[in-house]
Amino acid sequence: MSSVHRLKTPLTVDDLEKLKAGDKVLLSGIVYTARDAAHKRLVELLKRGKDLPFDIRGQVIYYVGPAPAPPGKPIGSAGPTTSYRMDPYTPILLDAGLKGMIGKGPRGKEVIESMVKNKAVYFAAIGGAAVVIAKAVKKSEVIAYEDLGPEAIRRMEVEDLPVFVANDIYGNDIYKMGVERYKID
């Protein structure tokens, strides 16, 4: 039976050492949003030796392009996007200090190896729970790349954002574990 962990960003290695693939997490604090176009720009900045629009060390990036905020709400529906599109950029961001990512679907081998090397985790969010996830967002503001519209980088304050550990710092992968669990010999 997996346990439930309450974590607050920024994440530390001590926080992540306690997590195992399959664990439930309620995440609070600041989470940044970015999808592939923003990731490309972030990596280009790093390759040119420039500063990122936020301090990435210990932070979590949520792969989401949220819907517009309804009146009185900080954000609209905020379901995760497919994560493999960020795989070409992720190892560079992990090397820069990123400690967590939130999305849906499995990650590639190079990303998993980079998570182990950098002691970082990948959290899975449930795509059909976009409205529930949005309720965990208390504040949201665009901080970079406004020209990308819903894919701009946002700084979101979240409280008890529900996620699962898909990949832990030990190389365990919930997607592979699930297949093995139900495999017929």
N, C-alpha and C positions, 0 to 999 in steps of 0.2 A: 504494500500500500504506500503510495507516495505521500509526502508530507506537504503542508502549505507553508510557504515562507513569505514573510513581509520584508520587502527591500525598499530602501530609499536611495535615490540617485544623488550624487554620483556613486557608482558601484566601485567596490574595492575587491582585491584578490581574496581577502578574507571572506567577503560576502559570497563570492562565486565558488570558493572551495567547498562550501556547504551544500551546493546544489548538485542534483543528479538528474539526468535525463528522465523526464516523466513527472518531475515535481511541479506542483502548482505554485504560482507566485502571484502575489498582489503587490504591484509596483507603484510606488509613490515618488513624487519629486518632479524634476524636470526631465522631459523626454523631447528629443528633436525629431522632426519629420524630414524625410528625404527619399526621393525615388531616383531612378536611373539618371535622368538629366542633371539633377543636383549632385549626385555622386560623381558624375564625370567632371563637373566643375570643381568639386572639392579635391579630387585627385590631381587635376591640373594645377591647382594652387600649391598643393604639397610638392609636386614635381618641380615647380618653379621656386620652391623655398619660401613661399608666401604664407601669411597667417590665414587660418580658416575663419569663417564668420562667427565661430564659437569655439570655446576650448573643448576639444574632443576627448580629453583625458578623463577616463572613468564614466563617460557618457553612454547613453543608449539612443540609437536611431530607430525610429519606427517607420517602416516602409508603407506609407499611406499617402493618398491624395484625397483628403477629406472633402465631403460635400459642403456647400456653403452653409454658414451658421443660420439657423432659424432665429427669429426675433427672441432676444433674451437668453440665447445660448452662446457659449464660446466657440462651438464647432458643430457641424452637421454630422451625419453618419461617418464613421471613421474606421472602416474595415481594412484589414491588411491586404497588401498586394503581394503577388508572387515574388519570392525573394531571389530566385536564381538570376534574375536580370541585374542584380547588384553584385553578383559574384566576381566579375572582372575587377571591380573597384575595392571590394571588401578587404582583402589582405593588406593593402596599403593603408587603409583607414585603421585597421587593427594594429598595424605597426606604429601608427601615430598615437595610439592610446585608447581607441574605442573599446569599450568593455561589453557592450550588449547591442543586439539587434532584435527587432520584432518584425515578423512577417508571417507568411504562410508557405508551406511546401519545403521540400528538402534542399540542402545546400550541397555544393560541389565539394569534391575531395580536397582541393587546394584551400578552400575556405575553412573546412573542418580542421585541416592541419594547422592553418594559421590561428584558429581559435585556441587550439591546444598550446601552440608556441607562445601566444600572447595572453593566455589565461582569460579568455573571453567566452561569452555564451550567446547562443541564439535562442530566442524565445519564440514560440508559436502562438499566434492569436487566432481565434476562431472567426473565419470569414463571415459566417452568417450572424455573428453577434455585433455587427457594426454599430447598431444603435446602443447596445449595452456598453460597448467600449467607449462610445462618445460620452456617455453619462459619467465616466471616470475623469473626463477632461474638465478641469475647473477654469483654466485660462488658456488662451491660444493667441499668439501673435506671430506674424511673418517677420523673420529677421534677415532673410537673404533671398535673392533671386525671385523677387516679386513677379518678374516677367514670365515665370513658369506657371503662374496661376495656381491651381490646386496642388501643383507639385513643388511650389516654393518651399524653402526651409522654414519651418515653424518651430517656435519654442513653446512647448505645451507644459502646463502644470497639471499633473495627474494625481489622482488619489485612488488607490486600490484598483489599478488597471489589471484585469485578470489575464494572465498568460501562463503558458506551460514551458518548461525547459525542454527544448527540442534537441539541443546539442550542449553538453556540459564541457567543462575545461579538461575533462579526461578523455575526450574523443567519443563518448557514447552518443548515439544517434537514435532518437525515438522512432524515426521513420524505419530504420533498419531493424530495431528491436521489435517493432510491431509486426513486420514481415516474418521474422524468425519465430515469434510467439505463435503464429497461426500457420506456420509452414507444415505441410503434410509430407512426411518422409516416404 
